[in-house]
Amino acid sequence: MNTKVGQDNKKLKKTKMLKSTIDKATGFEKRFENVGTIVFENSSMASKAVAKEIADLIRVKQAQKQPCILGLATGSTPKGLYAELVRLHKEEGLSFKNVVSFNLDEYYPMEPDSINSYVRFMKEQLFNHVDILPENYHIPDGKLPKEEISDYCNQYEAKIEALGGIDLQILGIGGNGHIGFNESGSLQNSKTRLVALDHITRVAASGDFSGLNNTPRTAITLGVKKIMEAKRVILMAWGEGKSNIIKASVEDTVTNLVPASYLQVHNNATFVLDQAAASKLTRINTPWLVEKIVWTDKLIRKAVLSLALNLKKPILMLTDADYIENGMSDLLADSGPAYDINIKIFNKLQNTITGWPGGKPNADDSKRPERAEPAKKRVLIFSPHPDDDIISMGGTFKRLQEQGHEVHVGYQTSGNIAVADDEALRFASFVCDYNDKFGIENKEAENIYKKAETFLKNKKASEIDIPEVRYIKGLIRKGEAQSTCYFVGLPDSQIHFMELPFYETGTIEKKPLGKEDIQITMDLIEKIKPHQIYAAGDLADPHGTHKVCLDAIFEAVKQLKPKKFMNDCWVWLYRGAWQEWGIDEIEMAVPMGPDQVLEKRKGIFKHQSQKDGVVFQGSDSREFWQRAEDRNKETADLYHELGLSHYAAMEAFVRWHY
């Protein structure tokens, strides 16, 4: 640890005072964590709190006529932070003239004007919008000859040391716990250097580079030693996808396998999280192990199901001793004996199972997930990408159609960026061959093909597709979606291609959700007047498209709420190929037999462009149909382990109350 930190008690006191700005923003206290951990309702609130701390520090340094030395991060996590700092500059006069910044890392090799360079990122997100002096921001140089990197890294550290060290270091966290590009295995005294990127890290970045093959294998990163020498460190993390590594970083032992865990021994570090990223923390996931709680129905269900699964016992086999020995004696005292609690939870779980997702006509629906009436419902399934409907709820989709409901599908985006270049060229070539075979003269089609061919053959890594190529890719996915709907039995009049404008950028980076996106969504809902809406609640989608699409639906539903037809509209959330609802969250489980599993697979196979080498594979090497089958089987197996009937597979849903 830098000895200057210990010597300068006054500065340390001030940074701790600034830290209270964040601490006061939430009622949570440190529990099982070995480092300060603050949880906010959402990433927006968290980003604003961190921005306020940075702004306060900048102003304190200005009053002292000293430079403010900031360590900055890149990636999606700090975007909200930088947006708020820009707002503070423009609307509240926060000046950055005394700020000197050092970025954590840069891909290597990387030209500074490349679309994926961190130089470009920092300029677009922050530097171009505030009054920081160009000579005062420093970002590792990704275009250096390799033999010069070692000396350059030493000089980078020397500049930081000459300024007295970093006052406040901002960090994100990788899926393997890396900070900066200090991957698993990095030592606590590691220096600034050229590193090889972990496969997990490259997979996470591959979307930005149009595939893993184009993703850099190396990067220059600030070493762990310099990060740990910072006077103050704030690590930010958002989303469920980070929840497991966050728990490992703050609750488990300090290890070089999870570099973020080193922050446990820093004397002024804080993890700033949204609720999703904090969801696996002991005090949040299992609060009954931490303190005496008020046992709500939701918590009782979660605790009992967790207990049964941990002990590998069916619910009805749990005993009083099981409750007592696993931190649930107060629940037993309040609501016991175990037999009574077990019966209650077993019945609730059993009542989530239904083979009638649209409701069973002429049946008692008091204990069923859905209403019996109207017997024939209008159903609107929203699909963020053209295959999410069949991947995530294909069995339910088909059953709704077979049971006589009027099923509509709204494909929210074209999904064009997920089509490989050679697929686009193959389809364009097919059109020309088709015309030639049947004697159809179409010079324009030939010109489009030649233009697309020329572009794709000379396309640079991460270059945005020209409009013609994007449209061809969109047509491919549109045709596949139509094939799926025909397979299920829908007519063209019940297939809706929404093409929400936020998506059409040609890159992984989308535009913010706009009024037009919401209006298109409202118009479709109002046209159909559905009794059921199904929407993707899978917020672990690495592209972020699912979240924007869900936000559009939520906002549309809220604005339409005063309409009379909305009184009869229920909203069900499904999850996609990336994750599943927790067993304690599920409110409707639709079982499938072996034949129905195979039928769903056939429906997924209609999306040929997404087979045998998906552009955005994520960290899971399985194809989407395999993920879906495995996940549906795992859900069915969980129900069976808990003592309920054994099905081949299950699709799960949670109701959203608006």
SETORMAR-734193 format. One record per residue (C-alpha): x, z, y; residue in three letters. Coordinates in steps of 0.5 Angstrom, whole numbers, plus 500, padded with zeros to 3 digits. Layout:
BEGIN
XZYALA ...
END
This chain:
BEGIN
500500500MET 502498507ASN 505505510THR 503503517LYS 496504514VAL 497511513GLY 501512520GLN 496510524ASP 491515523ASN 487513530LYS 486506528LYS 484508521LEU 479513524LYS 476507528LYS 475503522THR 471508518LYS 467509524MET 465501524LEU 464502517LYS 458507518SER 455501522THR 454498515ILE 453505511ASP 447507516LYS 444500514ALA 441502507THR 439508504GLY 443507498PHE 449512496GLU 455512492LYS 453514485ARG 457511479PHE 461506483GLU 469508484ASN 469504491VAL 464504497GLY 458500495THR 452498500ILE 446494498VAL 442490502PHE 435487501GLU 438480502ASN 444476504SER 442475511SER 441482513MET 448484509ALA 451478513SER 449480520LYS 451488518ALA 458485517VAL 458480523ALA 456486527LYS 462490524GLU 467484526ILE 464484533ALA 465491534ASP 472491532LEU 474485536ILE 471488542ARG 475495541VAL 481490540LYS 480487546GLN 479493550ALA 486496547GLN 488489550LYS 491488542GLN 490482538PRO 484482532CYS 487480526ILE 482478521LEU 483475514GLY 477470512LEU 474467506ALA 471461504THR 465458499GLY 458459500SER 458467500THR 461468508PRO 457462511LYS 451467513GLY 457471516LEU 460465520TYR 453463522ALA 452470525GLU 458470528LEU 457463532VAL 450466534ARG 454472537LEU 459468541HIS 453463544LYS 448468545GLU 451475546GLU 458472549GLY 463475543LEU 469472545SER 474470539PHE 480469544LYS 484475542ASN 482473534VAL 488471530VAL 486469523SER 489468516PHE 485464511ASN 486467503LEU 487460500ASP 487452500GLU 486448494TYR 493444492TYR 494438493PRO 489438499MET 489433505GLU 486437511PRO 481432513ASP 478432506SER 471433505ILE 473439500ASN 478442504SER 478449507TYR 481447513VAL 475442514ARG 470448512PHE 473453517MET 472448523LYS 465446521GLU 463453519GLN 466457525LEU 472455529PHE 469449532ASN 463453535HIS 467459538VAL 473460543ASP 478462538ILE 485458540LEU 487453535PRO 494456534GLU 491463532ASN 488460526TYR 492459520HIS 490456513ILE 495455507PRO 497448507ASP 495444502GLY 499437503LYS 506440502LEU 511438498PRO 511442492LYS 518444493GLU 517447500GLU 511452498ILE 515458496SER 518458503ASP 512456506TYR 508462502CYS 514467505ASN 513465512GLN 505466511TYR 506473509GLU 511474515ALA 507472520LYS 502477518ILE 507482518GLU 509481524ALA 502482527LEU 502489524GLY 498486518GLY 491484517ILE 486489521ASP 479487516LEU 480482510GLN 473479508ILE 473477501LEU 468474496GLY 469474488ILE 469469483GLY 465470476GLY 472472473ASN 473477478GLY 478473482HIS 479475489ILE 482469493GLY 485465488PHE 488471484ASN 485469477GLU 485474472SER 492477470GLY 494477477SER 498483478LEU 497488484GLN 503487487ASN 503479487SER 505475493LYS 502469496THR 504463492ARG 501457488LEU 497459482VAL 493455476ALA 486455477LEU 482459471ASP 477454467HIS 471458470ILE 474457477THR 474450476ARG 467449473VAL 464453479ALA 467449484ALA 466442480SER 460441483GLY 463440490ASP 468435487PHE 463431483SER 465433476GLY 471437473LEU 475431472ASN 476431480ASN 477438481THR 484441483PRO 488445478ARG 492449483THR 491452489ALA 495456494ILE 493464495THR 494470499LEU 497475494GLY 493481492VAL 499485495LYS 497483502LYS 490484501ILE 491491499MET 495492505GLU 489490509ALA 487496514LYS 480495512ARG 477490506VAL 469488505ILE 468484499LEU 461480499MET 457478493ALA 450475493TRP 445473487GLY 444475480GLU 450470478GLY 455476480LYS 451482478SER 455483471ASN 462482475ILE 460486480ILE 459492476LYS 465491472ALA 469491479SER 466497481VAL 464502475GLU 469500470ASP 477501470THR 482498474VAL 485492470THR 489486472ASN 483482468LEU 478483474VAL 483483480PRO 477485484ALA 477492481SER 484493485TYR 479495491LEU 477501487GLN 484504489VAL 484501497HIS 483507502ASN 478503506ASN 474498502ALA 467496501THR 463492497PHE 457489501VAL 451486496LEU 444484496ASP 439486491GLN 440481486ALA 448482486ALA 447489485ALA 442489480SER 446491474LYS 449497477LEU 448503473THR 444507479ARG 440501480ILE 439498473ASN 438505470THR 437510475PRO 434515470TRP 441516468LEU 443518475VAL 438522478GLU 431525477LYS 426519479ILE 419518480VAL 417515473TRP 413509475THR 410504470ASP 415499471LYS 421504470LEU 418507464ILE 417500461ARG 424498463LYS 427505460ALA 423505454VAL 425497452LEU 432498454SER 432505449LEU 429501443ALA 434495444LEU 440499445ASN 438503439LEU 436497435LYS 430500433LYS 422498434PRO 419501440ILE 414505435LEU 420508431MET 423511437LEU 423519437THR 423525442ASP 430526440ALA 432519442ASP 429520449TYR 433527450ILE 439524447GLU 439518452ASN 438521459GLY 430521458MET 428528457SER 424528464ASP 420522462LEU 418526455LEU 416532459ALA 412528464ASP 409523459SER 411525452GLY 411526446PRO 415520444ALA 409517440TYR 404517446ASP 409513450ILE 411508445ASN 404506443ILE 403505451LYS 409501452ILE 408497445PHE 401495447ASN 403493454LYS 408488451LEU 404486446GLN 398484451ASN 404479454THR 403474448ILE 398469449THR 397462446GLY 393460452TRP 397460458PRO 391457462GLY 386463459GLY 382463453LYS 375460454PRO 369465452ASN 374471450ALA 375478453ASP 381477458ASP 381484460SER 388485456LYS 390478457ARG 395475462PRO 391470464GLU 383469466ARG 378466461ALA 375462467GLU 374457469PRO 375454462ALA 378448465LYS 383449470LYS 387445475ARG 394446474VAL 400444479LEU 407445476ILE 413445481PHE 419442478SER 425442483PRO 429437479HIS 426432475PRO 427435468ASP 426443470ASP 419442468ASP 420440461ILE 427444460ILE 424451462SER 417451460MET 416444456GLY 412448450GLY 407451456THR 406444459PHE 404441453LYS 400446451ARG 396446458LEU 395439457GLN 393439450GLU 388445451GLN 384441456GLY 387443463HIS 388438469GLU 395438469VAL 399436475HIS 407436476VAL 410436483GLY 417433482TYR 420436489GLN 427433489THR 430426486SER 436429483GLY 440423484ASN 446427485ILE 446429478ALA 447422475VAL 454419473ALA 456413477ASP 457409470ASP 449410469GLU 448407476ALA 452401475LEU 449400468ARG 442400471PHE 444396476ALA 447391472SER 441391467PHE 436389473VAL 441383474CYS 441381467ASP 434382466TYR 433377472ASN 438372469ASP 434372462LYS 427371465PHE 429366470GLY 428370476ILE 432369482GLU 433375486ASN 439374491LYS 438381494GLU 438384487ALA 445381486GLU 448383492ASN 446390491ILE 449390484TYR 455387487LYS 455392493LYS 454398488ALA 460396484GLU 465395489THR 463402492PHE 463405485LEU 470402483LYS 473404490ASN 470411490LYS 474417492LYS 473424489ALA 467427493SER 466421497GLU 458421499ILE 454415495ASP 452409499ILE 444409500PRO 443404495GLU 447408489VAL 443414491ARG 437410490TYR 439407484ILE 440414481LYS 434417484GLY 430411480LEU 433413474ILE 431420474ARG 424418476LYS 423414470GLY 426419466GLU 421424469ALA 415419468GLN 417418461SER 416426460THR 410426463CYS 407420459TYR 410424452PHE 406430454VAL 400426456GLY 399425464LEU 397419467PRO 400417473ASP 395420478SER 397427476GLN 405425477ILE 407427484HIS 414425487PHE 415429493MET 422427495GLU 423433499LEU 428431505PRO 432437505PHE 435435498TYR 437428501GLU 444429503THR 448425497GLY 452431496THR 452438493ILE 451441500GLU 444441502LYS 440441509LYS 436448511PRO 429448509LEU 425445514GLY 418444517LYS 417437513GLU 419440506ASP 414446507ILE 408441510GLN 409436504ILE 409442499THR 403445503MET 399438503ASP 400437495LEU 397444494ILE 391443498GLU 390436495LYS 390439488ILE 387446490LYS 390449483PRO 388455479HIS 395456477GLN 402454480ILE 408454476TYR 414455480ALA 422455478ALA 424462479GLY 431461477ASP 435463483LEU 442463479ALA 442455479ASP 449453481PRO 446448486HIS 442453490GLY 436447490THR 432452486HIS 432457491LYS 430452497VAL 425449493CYS 422456491LEU 422458498ASP 418452500ALA 413454495ILE 413461498PHE 412459505GLU 407454503ALA 403459499VAL 403464505LYS 401459510GLN 395456505LEU 393463503LYS 387464508PRO 384457505LYS 378459500LYS 381455494PHE 387460494MET 383466492ASN 383463485ASP 390461485CYS 395465481TRP 403463481VAL 407464475TRP 414463475LEU 419460470TYR 426460469ARG 431454468GLY 437453464ALA 441458467TRP 438465465GLN 431468463GLU 427474465TRP 429481463GLY 424483457ILE 421488462ASP 420483467GLU 416478463ILE 408478464GLU 406472460MET 410470454ALA 407463450VAL 410463443PRO 412456440MET 412455432GLY 418450429PRO 414444430ASP 413445438GLN 420447439VAL 422440436LEU 416437440GLU 419440447LYS 426437445ARG 423430444LYS 421431451GLY 427433454ILE 431427450PHE 427423455LYS 432425460HIS 438421458GLN 442421464SER 442428463GLN 445428456LYS 452427453ASP 456429459GLY 452432465VAL 455432472VAL 453439473PHE 454442467GLN 456449470GLY 460454465SER 455453459ASP 458447455SER 451447451ARG 447441453GLU 440443457PHE 436442450TRP 440447447GLN 440452452ARG 433452452ALA 432452445GLU 437458444ASP 434462450ARG 427461448ASN 429463441LYS 433469444GLU 426471447THR 422471441ALA 428475437ASP 427480442LEU 420481441TYR 421481434HIS 426487434GLU 422491439LEU 417491433GLY 412485435LEU 410479431SER 416474430HIS 415467433TYR 420461433ALA 421461440ALA 418464447MET 417461454GLU 417467459ALA 413468466PHE 413473471VAL 407473476ARG 408472484TRP 403476488HIS 402473495TYR 
END
